[in-house]
Amino acid sequence: MTHIFFSSHSASFSTASVAMLAGLCLHQTAWADNAWPANKQTTNAQVLAKSTIMPALKQKAPYSNSTPHSPNWGIFNTGKGVASGFGIIGGPGQPRWAEDWSDLAIMSPAKRRADWFNRLKYIPLTDNGDIWLSINGEERLRYIFENQPMMGTAGKTNANRVLLRNQYGADLHIGEHIRAYAEFLWGVAGGSNYYGYQTGVQRERLDLQQGILEVKGNLLGAKMGAIGGRQVFLDAPLSMQSSRDLTNAQQTWDGFRGYAVWKSFRMDLFDFMQTNKLPRNVFADGTNYNARMYGIYTSTALPNFTVMGQKSQIFADVFFIGYLFNGTPAAIPATTGTQSGSTRRDNVGSRIWGNVGPFNVSLTGVFQGGEFRPAASQGATRAVRAYAVNGVFGWTAKNLKSAPSFSLQADMFSGGSYHSKDGAVGTFATPYFPFPYYNDVTLALTSQNLIGVGPVITATPVPHLLLKLHVPVFWRESTQDAVYGTGKIYSWRNNLSGGFIGTTPQTQIAWNFAPHWTWTHDIAGFVASNGMRQAGAKDGAFYMQTMEFKF
């Protein structure tokens, strides 16, 4: 779900806010509004230099920061922090520990009192404010209706699901170099004709959702840090991995990441095991040692330039992401049924993205190597040779009142052949929950053996109201391969003719009707091709309503 956070600090959405929201949905952002000058000294920084309230806040970094409640990543604050690798920060962050509310220490009392919850965001624990605490919380009620979930294969019809998430965290800053964060979750799920609750990601008794210790500082001209513990990780292409926010429990990882951010280059090293959400007792979640993700992600901010009178910024990312996993996500289709085993996937890729004048661009290419090891006595080890190409090209009409954004999104995720028993596996694997809004909010399709093309339109016709329309049309990349859903391989094989799958038109209406409150409606439908209907797939309707309170 797209979260819009409104504070009484501002009276309406700005163009930059619209761009940020569109970017969360569409994996793109209008970057022209987000050029941060390298050495500009703000009024607050000048005031702070004379202040004794919080010496730790004095500007020692070489970069300026225009993103409220965010660490100062310089040019990597672009897109409300997306470029930093820590997710969007627009008031709340996607991971809440990515926020930095120390700017409240130098905010005028009148402005600080405008939002009651500011008293919880910066709580000094020492006289000079070098030790301070920030508290956050979220209450989210979600209702989902699906008349034919998973193209009619879920075993339920007219499924009604009701989800309630209670999530609260505390962020303790000890001086400039140490920070500890703990976040706790309680998830409740019910409804009628529901499904999918056995996975542990919807019904969650009180447990530690995130718990990290961060050590950071300035070294070799960079802002460096190491974060260990349980955490949300977002420094990967959205078509491959996301925070899994449709469910009550987000996808978290147990392990560490180390980061370094220079003026125009950053890098992220990470090694994680997936959190095991299946235990349902209080504080019972452990580590799933059967699912590992590790690698390195780098990003370079190329020199900015001007096109059509608008400042432009392009980023060049290069990454390696390794997967080790087994069980159901690692299975591959056979002529009948599936073949179980374990797999290693080596993803080597690059992404070029940013804005060229009024145009938003993003192009990602990934080669996926590795191997597939069948379960005992089920065959020989097979190599993996797969790939993905993803592109978005858009334009934002900033001079129009509603600041509409018009984009074309195209994706190709390679497929293989279920007839092959000893050749290379050609199906691109996405075991760790790709971003659902990127292609299909219903989760009926995922980023495997898939070609998708369609327009994406966003607009804010009135203040605090965001509209989005996405109409992707889908085909199988290989007609010798199966159709894939999120965590599912459909059983249709030889009785499935043609490559055309169908279309999934989807729209979203998100309304910030009061400070900290968002009411969102997601409406989608699946219209199957004739070949899919003949094989057994069913057309379906999807509706999701979300009421969220967040501070």
Secondary structure, DSSP 8 states (H G I E B T S, - for coil): -------TT-SS--HHHHHHHHHHHHS----TT----SS---HHHHHHHT--S-GGGS--SSS---STTS---GGGGTTTTGGGTS--BSSSBSSGGG--GGGGGGS-HHHHHTSTTHHHH-EE-STTSSEEEEEEEEEEEEEEEESSHHHHTSS-SSEEEEEEEEEEEEEEEETTTEEEEEEEEEEEEEEES---GGGSSSSEEEEEEEEEEEEEEEETTEEEEEEEEEE----S-TTTB---TTSSS---EEEEEEEEE-SSEEEEEEEEEEEE----STT--EEEEEEEEEEEEEEEE---EEETTEEEEEEEEEEEEEEEEESGGG-EE-SSSEE-EEEEEEEEEEEEEEEETTEEEEEEEEEEEEEEEESTTS---EEB-EEEEEEEEEEE-TTSTT--EEEEEEEEE----TT-SSS-B------B---HHHH-TTSSS-SSSEEEEEEEEEE-SSTTEEEEEE--EEE-S-TTS--EETTEE----TT--SSEEEE--EEEEEEEEETTEEEEEEEEEEEE-HHHHHHT---EEEEEEEEEEE-
